[in-house]
Structure formats: structure tokens, C-alpha cells
């Protein structure tokens, strides 16, 4: 049985207070705390530079490189990668960093293979955080439903989008381009991350300490999940009215006393979660073997799905209460916006 490589071995980031050189591209995946990490990188450009880290400005809009996703797949890809290589070359003693959850795609791996200058590609690594697929599909279901883009039942949604949970296809595309040793896989689980936090874990992979007093700690709201009931009601409004559901969501977060109900674990039952995870069992095992060098345990912690563990899915009484509360909070938020600035309530 192969031994798991340590973080130091996988990244080159010994506890020296300075990061290794080259280019490190954070590619998400989506729903794994990318925004929190990007806010940290932006807020700490100066102290990070002092520690040998350059958050590249090329192609970056505010906190991320998300807007490069389409251009890197188009006719200007070579020119964009060339600009990135030029900026990185201006900081030869630093580790250059890019970050975009949109980059979690074989199309970006193909762009790297075809258009990134070879001199840069030789020193480029990729780091990806992946979330347990049942939780990932739950988060995507709520996001797409809330925006009115999805109105399938949860299990229908899984059937339509199951390939989204196939992380192997994406990671293998990058590994085939830059080598397994240059793809860093991290599990987006509190028990698996340093300090139980994606920012602390990312910095730890670079040999840095998130508690360093030189770092600014951006204030950000914990990314708690809206209840399924809220997302479904907002989705219905998005599809069947001209109400601005984004403004509605902001309104329900603005006032904690009138906040929308938060709930996770309310999309799939425990048995359904087991079925979902069974779909990915073989691929997850291969990910652990190839990228973590560990075939002794599952990629993700599945203890909460053990036979003796309770089902987190709401019972009928709680489910009714969640839908009733959602209806009340959505209606109240509409009323507050109407009284304060009715023009904001509608799209366009």
C-alpha cells in the first residue's frame, strides 16, 4: 500500500515562512470556499508579497480570475497566457498565484496544454478543493433552483447533472498536462483541512500560517445554506414573475432578525445520499490512489451515513414548518423592499 504524501511533499511548502516559486493556479472546485480564499488573497497582497507570494493582476477582475474562463478557450488564449507569463517573470523569486473556481474544467487544462508557454507550464501547479458529491449536488441544486434555472425534483436533478460530480475527468485532464505531481488535491472537509478552514489550509500548503499577525482577516459571512424551501420559493418567483430575486435574497440577509431560514441536509434523505455516493465510489477511490497516494480509506468521510447515524433530512413536521417560515420571510422581504424602494423589487 502506498503511503500518503504529506502536504510538504505535495507542494514543496516547508514551514519556512516563504512559499515555493513558480505559478500555482487555484481551480476551485465550485462551492468550496473560493470566495473566502480570494477575499483573503486580495486583502493581503502586501503581506503576502513580503512572504514571496504574488497574486497576479493579469486577467484578474477584483478578487478572482473568473472572467478569463471564456477568453482562455478562445482565439486570444495564447496572448493571455503570454501576459500571465510576463507578469510572473517580473517576480522570479515569488510564487505567482491565480484563482478561479471557473477553471475547474478540462477546457482550461486543454488551454494550458495548447497555449501556455512551455517555460511557464514547466513551473505550474494546480490546487483543487473537492466536496463530497452529495453535498456538492445539494449546493448546486439550491443555487440553480433559487435563480429560476432549475425546477426539477432533487433526484431528477441528480440524473441530469450527475457528471458534475465526476472530479476525476477534470483532475486527470490537468495531470495529463502537467503531471500527477503538479496537481494538488485537497478535501473540502473540516476534518481534512488545516484549522478546518480553506484559507488556513491553502496557506498551510504553502508553508504559511493563517494566524500570522501580519495578515488581515477579512470579515465575511459564514456561507450557511438557505433552506430548500426558500430556494424553491425564490425560484418560482424568478420563473413566473419579474421580481428581482437577487435583491430579495440580499434583503433577507440584510437584517438578521428577518433572515431567511438556513438549513442544510434538506435536499436528499440519508438513503438517497448513500445512493449518490455509491455512484462515485470507484472514481473517488481512484482519485485517492492517484492524487493522495492513499488506497486505505475512502476519499471522503462517510461516517454520518453509517447505519447507526440519524438522518439529517427534516421530518414531516419540520418540513412543513420550513416551508411556512420561508413563505413568511419571502413575503416580509417583498414588503420591506416595496416600502423602502419599490423600483428595486423588479428586474430591468
KARA-V198071 format. One record per residue. N is the residue number from 1. RES is the residue in three letters. SS is DSSP state (h for helix, s for strand, l for the rest). PHI is phi in whole degrees, -180 to 180 (999 if undefined). D_FIRST is the distance of its C-alpha to the first C-alpha in Angstrom with 1 decimal. Layout:
n = {N & N}
res = {RES & RES}
ss = {SS & SS}
phi = {PHI & PHI}
d_first = {D_FIRST & D_FIRST}
This chain:
n = {1 & 2 & 3 & 4 & 5 & 6 & 7 & 8 & 9 & 10 & 11 & 12 & 13 & 14 & 15 & 16 & 17 & 18 & 19 & 20 & 21 & 22 & 23 & 24 & 25 & 26 & 27 & 28 & 29 & 30 & 31 & 32 & 33 & 34 & 35 & 36 & 37 & 38 & 39 & 40 & 41 & 42 & 43 & 44 & 45 & 46 & 47 & 48 & 49 & 50 & 51 & 52 & 53 & 54 & 55 & 56 & 57 & 58 & 59 & 60 & 61 & 62 & 63 & 64 & 65 & 66 & 67 & 68 & 69 & 70 & 71 & 72 & 73 & 74 & 75 & 76 & 77 & 78 & 79 & 80 & 81 & 82 & 83 & 84 & 85 & 86 & 87 & 88 & 89 & 90 & 91 & 92 & 93 & 94 & 95 & 96 & 97 & 98 & 99 & 100 & 101 & 102 & 103 & 104 & 105 & 106 & 107 & 108 & 109 & 110 & 111 & 112 & 113 & 114 & 115 & 116 & 117 & 118 & 119 & 120 & 121 & 122 & 123 & 124 & 125 & 126 & 127 & 128 & 129 & 130 & 131 & 132 & 133 & 134 & 135 & 136 & 137 & 138 & 139 & 140 & 141 & 142 & 143 & 144 & 145 & 146 & 147 & 148 & 149 & 150 & 151 & 152 & 153 & 154 & 155 & 156 & 157 & 158 & 159 & 160 & 161 & 162 & 163 & 164 & 165 & 166 & 167 & 168 & 169 & 170 & 171 & 172 & 173 & 174 & 175 & 176 & 177 & 178 & 179 & 180 & 181 & 182 & 183 & 184 & 185 & 186 & 187 & 188 & 189 & 190 & 191 & 192 & 193 & 194 & 195 & 196 & 197 & 198 & 199 & 200 & 201 & 202 & 203 & 204 & 205 & 206 & 207 & 208 & 209 & 210 & 211 & 212 & 213 & 214 & 215 & 216 & 217 & 218 & 219 & 220 & 221 & 222 & 223 & 224 & 225 & 226 & 227 & 228 & 229 & 230 & 231 & 232 & 233 & 234 & 235 & 236 & 237 & 238 & 239 & 240 & 241 & 242 & 243 & 244 & 245 & 246 & 247 & 248 & 249 & 250 & 251 & 252 & 253 & 254 & 255 & 256 & 257 & 258 & 259 & 260 & 261 & 262 & 263 & 264 & 265 & 266 & 267 & 268 & 269 & 270 & 271 & 272 & 273 & 274 & 275 & 276 & 277 & 278 & 279 & 280 & 281 & 282 & 283 & 284 & 285 & 286 & 287 & 288 & 289 & 290 & 291 & 292 & 293 & 294 & 295 & 296 & 297 & 298 & 299 & 300 & 301 & 302 & 303 & 304 & 305 & 306 & 307 & 308 & 309 & 310 & 311 & 312 & 313 & 314 & 315 & 316 & 317 & 318 & 319 & 320 & 321 & 322 & 323 & 324 & 325 & 326 & 327 & 328 & 329 & 330 & 331 & 332 & 333 & 334 & 335 & 336 & 337 & 338 & 339 & 340 & 341 & 342 & 343 & 344 & 345 & 346 & 347 & 348}
res = {UNK & UNK & UNK & UNK & UNK & UNK & UNK & UNK & UNK & UNK & UNK & UNK & UNK & UNK & UNK & UNK & UNK & UNK & UNK & UNK & UNK & UNK & UNK & UNK & UNK & UNK & UNK & UNK & UNK & UNK & UNK & UNK & UNK & UNK & UNK & UNK & UNK & UNK & UNK & UNK & UNK & UNK & UNK & UNK & UNK & UNK & UNK & UNK & UNK & UNK & UNK & UNK & UNK & UNK & UNK & UNK & UNK & UNK & UNK & UNK & UNK & UNK & UNK & UNK & UNK & UNK & UNK & UNK & UNK & UNK & UNK & UNK & UNK & UNK & UNK & UNK & UNK & UNK & UNK & UNK & UNK & UNK & UNK & UNK & UNK & UNK & UNK & UNK & UNK & UNK & UNK & UNK & UNK & UNK & UNK & UNK & UNK & UNK & UNK & UNK & UNK & UNK & UNK & UNK & UNK & UNK & UNK & UNK & UNK & UNK & UNK & UNK & UNK & UNK & UNK & UNK & UNK & UNK & UNK & UNK & UNK & UNK & UNK & UNK & UNK & UNK & UNK & UNK & UNK & UNK & UNK & UNK & UNK & UNK & UNK & UNK & UNK & UNK & UNK & UNK & UNK & UNK & UNK & UNK & UNK & UNK & UNK & UNK & UNK & UNK & UNK & UNK & UNK & UNK & UNK & UNK & UNK & UNK & UNK & UNK & UNK & UNK & UNK & UNK & UNK & UNK & UNK & UNK & UNK & UNK & UNK & UNK & UNK & UNK & UNK & UNK & UNK & UNK & UNK & UNK & UNK & UNK & UNK & UNK & UNK & UNK & UNK & UNK & UNK & UNK & UNK & UNK & UNK & UNK & UNK & UNK & UNK & UNK & UNK & UNK & UNK & UNK & UNK & UNK & UNK & UNK & UNK & UNK & UNK & UNK & UNK & UNK & UNK & UNK & UNK & UNK & UNK & UNK & UNK & UNK & UNK & UNK & UNK & UNK & UNK & UNK & UNK & UNK & UNK & UNK & UNK & UNK & UNK & UNK & UNK & UNK & UNK & UNK & UNK & UNK & UNK & UNK & UNK & UNK & UNK & UNK & UNK & UNK & UNK & UNK & UNK & UNK & UNK & UNK & UNK & UNK & UNK & UNK & UNK & UNK & UNK & UNK & UNK & UNK & UNK & UNK & UNK & UNK & UNK & UNK & UNK & UNK & UNK & UNK & UNK & UNK & UNK & UNK & UNK & UNK & UNK & UNK & UNK & UNK & UNK & UNK & UNK & UNK & UNK & UNK & UNK & UNK & UNK & UNK & UNK & UNK & UNK & UNK & UNK & UNK & UNK & UNK & UNK & UNK & UNK & UNK & UNK & UNK & UNK & UNK & UNK & UNK & UNK & UNK & UNK & UNK & UNK & UNK & UNK & UNK & UNK & UNK & UNK & UNK & UNK & UNK & UNK & UNK & UNK & UNK & UNK & UNK & UNK & UNK & UNK & UNK & UNK & UNK & UNK & UNK & UNK & UNK & UNK & UNK & UNK & UNK & UNK & UNK}
ss = {l & l & l & l & l & l & h & h & h & h & h & l & l & l & l & l & l & l & l & l & l & s & s & s & s & s & l & l & l & l & l & l & l & h & h & h & h & h & h & h & h & h & h & l & h & h & h & h & h & h & l & l & s & s & s & l & l & l & l & l & s & l & l & s & l & l & l & h & h & h & h & l & l & l & l & l & h & h & h & h & h & h & h & h & h & h & h & h & h & l & l & l & l & l & s & s & s & s & s & l & h & h & h & l & l & h & h & h & h & h & h & h & h & h & h & l & l & h & h & h & h & l & l & s & s & s & s & s & s & s & l & l & h & h & h & h & h & h & h & h & h & h & h & h & h & h & l & l & l & l & l & l & l & h & h & h & h & h & h & h & h & h & h & h & h & l & h & h & h & h & h & h & h & h & h & h & h & h & l & h & h & h & s & s & s & s & s & l & l & l & l & l & l & h & h & h & l & h & h & h & h & h & h & h & h & l & l & l & l & l & l & l & l & l & l & l & l & l & l & l & l & l & l & l & l & s & l & h & h & h & h & h & h & h & h & h & h & h & h & h & l & l & s & l & h & h & h & h & h & h & h & h & h & h & l & h & h & h & l & l & l & s & l & l & l & l & l & l & l & h & h & h & h & h & h & h & h & h & h & l & h & h & h & h & h & h & h & h & h & h & h & l & l & l & l & l & l & l & l & l & l & l & h & h & h & l & l & l & l & l & l & l & l & l & l & h & h & h & h & h & h & h & h & h & h & h & h & h & h & h & h & h & h & h & h & h & h & h & h & h & h & h & h & h & h & s & l & l}
phi = {999 & -72 & -80 & -69 & -73 & -78 & -58 & -60 & -67 & -76 & -116 & 81 & -95 & -69 & -76 & -109 & 85 & -130 & -84 & -68 & -87 & 109 & -120 & -117 & -110 & -83 & -113 & 94 & -75 & -56 & 65 & -131 & 79 & -61 & -63 & -62 & -65 & -65 & -61 & -65 & -60 & -68 & -67 & -119 & -56 & -70 & -63 & -67 & -61 & -67 & -103 & 89 & -126 & -117 & -83 & -59 & -87 & -58 & 76 & -90 & -111 & 60 & -98 & -144 & -103 & -57 & -70 & -85 & -56 & -70 & -58 & -72 & -105 & -114 & -67 & -95 & -57 & -62 & -66 & -66 & -64 & -64 & -62 & -63 & -62 & -64 & -65 & -61 & -66 & -75 & -129 & -65 & -95 & -115 & -91 & -87 & -128 & -123 & -148 & -160 & -68 & -69 & -75 & -76 & -160 & -60 & -64 & -73 & -60 & -65 & -64 & -60 & -64 & -92 & -125 & -72 & -55 & -59 & -62 & -79 & -59 & -66 & -115 & -103 & -127 & -125 & -123 & -133 & -103 & -124 & -110 & -55 & -63 & -64 & -71 & -64 & -67 & -63 & -63 & -69 & -59 & -66 & -63 & -69 & -68 & -59 & -84 & 82 & -87 & -139 & -137 & -79 & -71 & -52 & -70 & -66 & -60 & -60 & -61 & -72 & -120 & -58 & -66 & -59 & -84 & -86 & -68 & -61 & -59 & -70 & -66 & -65 & -63 & -70 & -63 & -67 & -91 & -119 & 98 & -54 & -66 & -106 & -117 & -102 & -104 & -124 & -93 & -84 & -138 & -54 & -69 & -100 & -99 & -60 & 70 & 65 & -144 & -67 & -67 & -61 & -67 & -59 & -64 & -61 & -64 & -98 & 81 & -111 & -112 & -62 & -83 & -52 & -67 & -79 & -87 & -83 & -105 & -60 & -85 & -142 & -71 & -56 & -83 & -79 & -82 & -64 & -67 & -57 & -61 & -66 & -63 & -69 & -69 & -67 & -63 & -63 & -66 & -65 & -82 & -115 & -148 & -101 & -65 & -87 & -71 & -66 & -64 & -64 & -63 & -62 & -63 & -73 & -95 & -66 & -114 & -55 & -68 & -119 & -67 & -67 & -63 & -107 & -165 & -117 & 74 & -113 & -106 & -122 & -74 & -60 & -63 & -68 & -64 & -61 & -65 & -63 & -67 & -64 & -63 & -110 & -57 & -66 & -67 & -64 & -63 & -69 & -62 & -62 & -67 & -77 & -106 & -104 & 55 & -143 & -115 & -95 & -152 & -61 & -60 & -116 & -73 & -115 & -62 & -71 & -102 & -65 & -55 & -90 & -95 & -69 & -84 & -78 & -64 & -63 & -75 & -54 & -66 & -68 & -62 & -62 & -64 & -65 & -69 & -67 & -66 & -61 & -62 & -65 & -69 & -64 & -64 & -65 & -66 & -60 & -63 & -67 & -65 & -60 & -72 & -87 & -159 & -61 & -63 & -75 & -76 & -119 & -75 & 84}
d_first = {0.0 & 3.8 & 6.4 & 9.3 & 12.3 & 15.4 & 18.6 & 20.2 & 17.7 & 18.0 & 21.8 & 23.2 & 25.1 & 25.3 & 27.7 & 30.7 & 32.9 & 32.8 & 30.6 & 29.2 & 31.4 & 31.4 & 31.5 & 29.3 & 30.0 & 29.2 & 29.2 & 29.2 & 28.3 & 31.5 & 31.9 & 29.5 & 32.1 & 33.0 & 36.7 & 36.0 & 34.0 & 36.6 & 39.4 & 37.8 & 37.4 & 41.1 & 42.5 & 40.8 & 41.4 & 43.4 & 41.2 & 38.1 & 40.0 & 40.7 & 37.0 & 36.4 & 35.7 & 38.0 & 38.1 & 39.4 & 42.8 & 42.8 & 42.7 & 42.2 & 44.5 & 44.7 & 41.2 & 39.0 & 38.7 & 38.9 & 42.0 & 40.4 & 38.5 & 41.4 & 42.7 & 39.4 & 39.5 & 43.1 & 45.4 & 45.2 & 41.4 & 41.7 & 44.4 & 42.4 & 39.3 & 41.8 & 43.3 & 40.0 & 39.2 & 42.6 & 42.2 & 38.8 & 40.5 & 43.1 & 40.5 & 38.6 & 37.5 & 36.1 & 33.2 & 34.8 & 33.7 & 34.5 & 33.8 & 34.3 & 32.7 & 34.5 & 32.3 & 29.5 & 30.5 & 29.7 & 33.3 & 32.7 & 29.8 & 32.3 & 34.9 & 32.7 & 32.0 & 35.7 & 37.7 & 35.9 & 37.2 & 34.6 & 35.2 & 34.1 & 31.2 & 29.7 & 29.6 & 28.8 & 25.8 & 25.4 & 24.4 & 24.2 & 24.2 & 23.5 & 24.8 & 23.9 & 25.7 & 28.1 & 29.3 & 29.6 & 31.6 & 33.8 & 34.6 & 35.4 & 37.5 & 39.5 & 40.0 & 41.2 & 43.3 & 45.0 & 46.0 & 47.5 & 45.3 & 43.7 & 45.4 & 43.0 & 41.9 & 38.3 & 36.7 & 38.8 & 37.5 & 33.9 & 34.7 & 36.5 & 33.9 & 30.6 & 29.4 & 29.8 & 26.6 & 24.6 & 23.1 & 20.9 & 24.1 & 25.3 & 22.2 & 21.5 & 25.1 & 24.9 & 21.6 & 23.4 & 26.3 & 24.9 & 21.3 & 18.0 & 18.2 & 21.6 & 20.8 & 20.0 & 19.1 & 20.3 & 20.6 & 24.2 & 23.9 & 25.7 & 22.9 & 20.6 & 23.3 & 24.8 & 28.0 & 27.4 & 29.3 & 28.6 & 31.0 & 29.6 & 26.1 & 27.2 & 29.1 & 26.3 & 24.2 & 27.1 & 27.4 & 30.4 & 31.6 & 33.2 & 35.5 & 37.0 & 40.8 & 41.6 & 40.0 & 42.1 & 40.6 & 41.9 & 43.2 & 41.7 & 41.9 & 38.7 & 37.7 & 38.5 & 38.5 & 41.9 & 42.4 & 42.2 & 45.9 & 46.9 & 44.9 & 46.4 & 49.9 & 49.6 & 48.4 & 51.4 & 53.6 & 52.0 & 52.6 & 56.0 & 57.8 & 58.3 & 57.0 & 54.8 & 51.6 & 50.1 & 53.1 & 52.9 & 49.3 & 50.3 & 53.2 & 51.1 & 48.9 & 51.9 & 53.2 & 50.8 & 53.5 & 53.6 & 49.9 & 48.4 & 46.3 & 42.6 & 40.0 & 36.4 & 34.8 & 38.0 & 37.2 & 34.7 & 34.7 & 31.6 & 31.4 & 31.8 & 29.0 & 26.7 & 28.0 & 27.4 & 23.8 & 23.2 & 24.5 & 21.7 & 18.8 & 17.2 & 18.1 & 16.8 & 13.3 & 13.5 & 14.9 & 12.2 & 9.6 & 12.3 & 14.0 & 12.1 & 8.8 & 7.5 & 6.9 & 7.5 & 11.2 & 14.1 & 15.3 & 18.5 & 19.8 & 21.5 & 22.9 & 26.5 & 26.2 & 25.5 & 28.3 & 29.9 & 30.1 & 33.4 & 34.1 & 35.0 & 37.2 & 40.8 & 42.9 & 46.2 & 48.3 & 46.1 & 45.8 & 49.6 & 49.9 & 47.5 & 49.5 & 52.8 & 51.7 & 50.4 & 53.8 & 55.6 & 53.7 & 53.9 & 57.7 & 58.2 & 56.5 & 58.6 & 61.7 & 60.8 & 60.3 & 63.5 & 65.5 & 64.1 & 63.7 & 64.0 & 63.5 & 59.8 & 59.3 & 59.4 & 57.6 & 59.4}
